[in-house]
Amino acid sequence: MGAAEQAMSGVDLAYKILKERKTNAYFRDLLSEVLTAKMVPARLMMHAMAELHTQINMDSRFAFKGQGKWGLTEWAPLPRASGKSENSEGTVLEVEVLLRRAKLQDVQQPDEIETGLQGESDEPA
């Protein structure tokens, strides 16, 4: 790595490394590569690793992939309604919201069995 990489922030350098590799990396390997490229002295390595790890956690460009691996969020597939066409997503979403609201109302309305009432009459039985 050259002088340009040394001038970059650690997070930007980590992003560049992942972008060039096009694959996930173990966080410790990624952090070590970044800090080595930035020529961080060995006595400051642990503190610098902790700081860089925190910065990566807070940066929305990075995504934790599990098992200690990090990747880029831009690699994640975009969520899509299954079996629906691309141009009807807004309509599909509205229909799903309406269906969920109807189900919620059904759940919130007591049944005849639950209340023991068969009708809504004010007259005593």
Residue, then its C-alpha position, 0 to 999 in steps of 0.5 A: m500500500g502506498a502513501a495514498e492509503q496512509a492518508m485515508s481514514g482507517v474506515d475508508l481504507a477498510y471499505k476500499i480493501l473489501k471493495e477491491r476483494k469483492t468478498n467478506a473478510y474476517f474482522r481481525d484480518l481486515l483490521s490488521e491489514v488496515l493498521t499495517a498499511k497505516m503503519v500503526p506502531a505495535r504498542l498502539m495496535m490493540h487500541a487502534m484495533a478497538e477504535l477501528h472496529t467501533q468505527i466499522n460497526m457504526d458505518s452503514r457501508f459495512a455489514f456483519k455477515g456472521q462468524g466474525k466476517w464483515g462485508l459491504t451492505e451494497w452486496a446484500p440483495l435488495p428486499r423484494a416481495s415474493g412472487k410480485s412484479e417490480n412495478s407493483e411494490g407500492t400497491v403490494l405494500e399497501v395491500e399488505v398493510l390493509l390485510r395486517r390491519a384487518k387481521l389485527q382488528d379480528v384479533q382484537q374483536p372478542d368472539e361469541i365463545e370468549t364473551g359468552l354473548q350471542g347478540e348485542s341486546d340490552e334486554p336481560a335473558 
